Amino acid sequence: MITTRVLVWIIAVIVSACSSLFAQTGNYKTGSLLWKISGKELAKPSYLLGTMHFKSGAFLDSIPGAGAALDNAEQVIGEIVMNDMAELIQKTQEAIMMTPDTTYQMLYTEDEYQLVNEKLTSLFGGGLDQMSMIKPAGISMFYSQMLYVKKHPNFNPLNGIDAFVQKQALEANKPVLGLETVQSQIQVLYSSSLKEQSEDLLCLMKNPEHAEKSLDELLMNYNKKDLNALYRILKDKNGPCPYSDEDSDQLNKNRNDAWMKNLPTLMKEKSSFIVVGALHLAGEEGLLNQLEKAGYVVEPVL
C-alpha cells in the first residue's frame, strides 16, 4: 500500500444498493457511506458520513439520504473545524518546514539522494536541491495531491466534501464542532521522525506505479462503498511499503478511541451530522463497530 500517512489521511486521512452488501462481512459493517445512529439515550438520531477528503462537495448529492440528514441535523461535527483556512494553511506550512540542523544529504546515501532527486525533478521540474527546506512528509503530501489531481484535473481543494458540509451548516446557522484541533491533526501527520519520513519518501519514489495503483484501488472501493476493502488496504502487509501497526494505530485507532469519548455526549445534546474520513468507519476499531458495541443501533442509509 502507499506508505505516506498523508495519502491515507486524504482518503481516510475515504455502489451497489443491494442489501447484501451492507451485511456484516468479517463482522464489520460495509456497503454504505452514510449510517444512522439511534437508540440508547438519543432522543433524535444522528448520522455518520464517511468521506474521501478530496471528493468534491457535489458528491454529497450522490449519497442517498445525505441531504435530508444534513438538513435535519442540529449541528455538524467534523474531524476539525475548517472555517479558518488561513490557520490551517499557516500551521501546515510551519509543520512541513525542515529543521535547520538536518539536510537530505544527512538522511540519504549519495545513491538514495540521486534517486529521489531525479524522480522528483521528473515529476515537479525540481528536486531535493529545490525542496531542501521541506520535510519529506511535506514532499510526500505534494506527490499525493499530484496523483489525485492528475486523475481529477478540475478538483478544487477548497471545495472538498468536508469543507462543503461545514459551509452548508454555517449558512444554515448550525453549530460546527471539531473532534480534534488543527494542531493535533497536523501532529499526527508530521510528527514522525525525519528518518522515518525520509524512508517513506524513498520507498514512494522507488514504487511510483504501486502508489498510483493503490490510489486507484482506494478510489474504486470508496465509490463501491466497500469499507471492508478500504480497511484491508490499510492493514495490508504485503505491499512494498507496508504500514507498521504503530503507524496504523496513530492514524486511525487512537483517534477513533479519542473521538468515542466525546461523540456520545455530543449526539445526546444535539442530533448531529458527523463527517469523518471513511477509514474511520471501518474495521474492528472503526466508529461503526465501536458505536454498536456501546449500545447504539447502527443502520446503513440506502
C-alpha positions in Angstrom: 0.0 0.0 0.0 1.0 3.6 -0.2 3.4 4.4 2.6 2.7 8.1 3.2 0.5 9.0 6.1 -0.8 11.9 4.1 -2.4 9.9 1.3 -4.2 7.7 3.8 -5.5 10.8 5.6 -6.7 12.2 2.2 -8.7 9.1 1.6 -9.0 8.4 5.1 -6.8 10.8 6.1 -12.3 7.8 2.3 -22.2 1.3 -5.5 -24.5 -1.1 -5.3 -27.8 -0.7 -3.5 -28.1 -4.4 -3.0 -28.9 -5.2 0.6 -26.4 -8.0 0.8 -23.5 -5.5 0.5 -24.2 -3.9 3.9 -24.4 -7.2 5.7 -21.6 -7.9 8.1 -18.5 -9.1 6.2 -15.9 -10.3 8.6 -18.1 -9.0 11.4 -17.6 -5.4 10.2 -20.3 -3.2 8.6 -19.9 -2.1 5.0 -21.9 -1.2 1.9 -22.8 2.4 2.7 -21.1 5.7 3.3 -23.9 7.1 5.4 -25.1 5.5 8.7 -28.0 6.3 11.0 -27.1 6.2 14.8 -30.1 5.8 17.1 -31.2 4.1 20.3 -29.7 4.2 23.7 -30.2 7.7 25.2 -30.6 9.6 21.9 -33.9 11.5 21.6 -33.2 12.0 17.9 -30.9 10.0 15.6 -27.6 11.3 14.4 -25.8 10.4 11.1 -22.3 9.4 10.4 -20.8 10.0 6.9 -17.5 8.6 5.7 -15.8 10.8 3.2 -12.8 10.9 0.9 -11.4 14.3 1.8 -10.6 15.3 -1.8 -14.1 14.4 -3.1 -16.0 17.5 -4.4 -18.9 18.8 -2.3 -21.2 18.0 -5.2 -20.5 14.3 -4.4 -22.9 14.7 -1.5 -25.8 14.7 -3.9 -25.0 11.1 -4.9 -25.2 9.7 -1.4 -28.8 8.6 -0.6 -30.3 10.4 2.3 -27.3 12.7 2.9 -29.0 15.9 2.0 -32.0 15.2 4.2 -29.8 14.1 7.1 -27.8 17.3 6.9 -30.9 19.4 6.7 -32.5 17.7 9.8 -29.3 17.7 11.9 -29.0 20.3 14.7 -25.2 20.5 14.4 -22.3 19.3 12.2 -19.3 17.6 13.6 -16.1 17.2 11.6 -12.6 16.0 12.2 -11.6 19.6 12.6 -13.4 22.9 12.2 -12.4 24.1 8.7 -13.8 27.6 8.5 -10.4 29.2 9.4 -8.5 28.0 6.4 -5.8 30.7 7.0 -4.9 29.0 10.3 -4.9 25.5 8.7 -2.6 26.7 5.9 -0.3 28.5 8.2 0.1 25.6 10.6 0.6 23.2 7.8 3.3 25.4 6.3 5.0 25.6 9.6 4.8 21.8 10.2 6.4 20.8 6.9 9.5 23.1 7.2 12.7 21.1 7.6 14.5 21.5 10.9 17.6 23.7 10.3 20.0 21.2 11.7 19.1 18.4 9.2 19.8 18.1 5.5 18.8 15.5 2.9 22.4 14.6 2.5 22.3 13.5 6.2 19.2 11.5 5.7 20.2 9.7 2.5 23.2 7.9 1.0 24.5 9.5 -2.2 22.7 6.9 -4.3 19.5 7.4 -2.5 19.7 11.1 -2.8 20.2 10.9 -6.5 17.3 8.5 -6.9 14.9 10.7 -5.0 16.2 13.9 -6.6 15.8 12.6 -10.1 12.3 11.2 -9.5 11.1 14.5 -8.0 12.7 16.5 -10.8 10.9 14.4 -13.4 7.6 14.9 -11.6 7.8 18.6 -10.5 10.6 20.1 -12.5 12.7 20.5 -9.3 14.2 18.0 -6.9 15.7 17.9 -3.4 18.0 20.7 -4.3 15.0 23.0 -4.7 12.9 21.4 -1.9 15.6 21.2 0.8 13.6 23.4 3.2 10.6 21.0 3.1 10.3 17.8 5.3 10.0 14.5 3.5 6.4 14.2 4.7 5.6 17.5 3.1 7.0 16.4 -0.3 5.0 13.2 0.1 1.9 15.3 0.6 2.6 17.3 -2.6 3.1 14.0 -4.5 -0.1 12.5 -3.2 -2.0 15.6 -4.2 -0.4 15.5 -7.6 -1.6 11.9 -8.1 -5.2 12.8 -7.3 -5.2 16.0 -9.4 -3.8 14.0 -12.3 -6.9 11.9 -12.3 -9.3 14.8 -11.3 -7.9 17.9 -13.0 -11.0 20.0 -12.0 -10.5 19.3 -8.3 -10.7 22.4 -6.0 -9.1 21.7 -2.6 -11.2 24.4 -1.1 -14.4 22.7 -2.0 -13.9 19.2 -0.7 -16.9 17.4 0.8 -15.8 18.0 4.4 -15.5 21.8 3.9 -18.7 21.9 1.8 -20.8 20.3 4.6 -19.4 22.7 7.2 -20.1 25.6 4.9 -23.7 24.5 4.4 -24.1 24.2 8.2 -22.8 27.7 8.9 -25.0 29.1 6.2 -28.0 27.5 8.0 -26.8 28.9 11.3 -26.0 25.5 12.7 -23.0 24.9 15.1 -19.9 23.3 13.6 -17.7 21.4 16.0 -14.4 19.6 15.6 -13.4 16.2 17.1 -9.8 17.4 17.2 -7.9 20.6 16.8 -5.9 21.7 13.7 -2.7 21.4 15.7 -3.5 17.8 16.9 -4.3 16.6 13.4 -1.1 18.2 12.0 0.8 16.5 14.8 -0.5 13.1 13.6 0.6 13.8 10.0 4.0 15.3 10.5 5.4 14.3 13.9 7.2 11.1 12.9 11.0 11.3 12.8 12.7 12.7 9.8 14.4 9.3 9.4 11.1 7.6 9.1 9.7 10.3 6.8 12.7 10.0 4.5 12.4 6.2 4.4 8.7 6.6 3.4 9.6 9.1 0.7 12.3 6.9 -0.7 10.0 3.9 -0.8 7.4 6.1 -2.6 9.9 7.2 -5.2 11.1 3.6 -5.7 7.5 2.4 -6.3 5.5 5.1 -8.1 3.5 2.6 -10.1 2.4 0.8 -7.0 1.4 4.1 -5.3 -0.8 5.1 -8.3 -2.4 1.6 -8.4 -3.1 1.8 -4.7 -4.8 5.2 -5.1 -6.9 3.7 -7.9 -8.0 0.8 -5.6 -8.8 3.2 -2.8 -11.0 5.4 -5.1 -12.7 2.4 -6.6 -13.5 0.8 -3.3 -14.7 4.1 -1.9 -17.1 4.6 -4.8 -18.3 1.0 -4.3 -18.9 1.8 -0.6 -16.7 -1.1 0.4 -15.5 -0.1 3.8 -14.1 -3.6 4.4 -11.9 -3.3 1.3 -10.6 0.1 2.5 -9.8 -1.5 5.8 -7.9 -4.4 4.2 -5.8 -1.9 2.2 -4.9 -0.1 5.4 -3.9 -3.3 7.1 -2.1 -4.9 4.1 1.4 -6.1 5.0 2.3 -7.4 1.5 3.0 -4.2 -0.4 6.5 -2.8 -0.9 6.0 -0.1 1.7 3.6 -1.5 4.4 2.4 0.4 7.4 3.6 -0.6 10.8 0.9 -1.4 13.4 2.1 1.7 15.3 1.6 4.0 12.2 -1.8 2.5 11.5 -2.9 3.0 15.1 -1.7 6.5 15.2 -3.7 7.4 12.1 -6.8 5.5 12.8 -7.4 3.6 16.0 -6.0 6.1 18.5 -8.0 8.9 17.0 -11.2 6.8 16.9 -10.8 5.9 20.5 -10.4 9.6 21.4 -13.4 10.6 19.4 -15.6 7.9 21.0 -15.0 9.7 24.4 -16.9 12.8 23.1 -19.3 11.5 20.5 -21.9 10.1 22.9 -22.3 13.4 24.8 -22.3 15.4 21.6 -25.0 13.2 20.0 -27.1 13.3 23.2 -27.0 17.1 23.3 -28.0 17.6 19.7 -28.8 15.5 16.7 -25.6 15.5 14.7 -24.3 15.1 11.2 -20.8 13.7 11.7 -18.3 13.8 8.8 -15.0 11.9 9.0 -12.7 10.1 6.6 -14.2 6.7 5.5 -11.4 4.7 7.1 -12.5 5.9 10.5 -15.8 4.0 10.0 -14.2 0.7 9.0 -12.9 -2.4 10.8 -12.7 -3.6 14.4 -11.6 -0.2 15.8 -13.9 1.7 13.4 -16.5 4.1 14.7 -19.4 1.9 13.4 -18.2 -1.1 15.4 -17.4 0.9 18.5 -20.8 2.7 18.4 -22.6 -0.6 18.1 -20.6 -2.1 20.9 -21.5 0.9 23.0 -25.2 0.0 22.7 -26.3 2.2 19.8 -28.4 1.0 16.8 -26.2 1.5 13.7 -28.0 1.2 10.3 -27.0 1.9 6.7 -28.9 4.6 4.8 -29.5 3.4 1.3 
